[in-house]
């Protein structure tokens, strides 16, 4: 579908829940002022299919939780996973980052960084689970540890080195054992 009248702006990363929720990775060209009344397009069998959003929640600068109309089951959403999403191009360039956003770090953007917890656990931030009690999923040698994503537990964030250091209450690391 990629052509001079469309731009590839996102990719459906994975299903998230059982009611049609999808996690979408937004590309840098995704408009910051996206109007949810306008459809995104996906190519299916060589045809541009419009997808209207019933729900669109940004998750940082590079992610969104989306529910598309008529895609309210796991079976239907599975058809979209891995597909790229397109928007019509009107000739304008993507918005520049606002000065107020410079230096702003979203918790979702920390996925993939090295994590050190109390010098007892070293691994990678494998996922950020948003919700009422947001969590980081840390993984090391097949072991999974959930750490609440709260400022009190993050003692150092070194983005240049790609390392985040946590200090957690005694016993928290052993909860998943």
Protein Blocks (a to p, Z undefined) as FASTA:
>chain_A
ZZfkbccfbdcfbdcdjeopacddddfklcfklcfkbccdddeehiacddddfbdcdehj
kbccdddehiabfklmmmmgopacddddehiacddddfklgopacfklmgoiacdehhla
ccddfbdcedjbdcddddeehiacdddddfklmmbdcfknopacddddehklmmmZZ
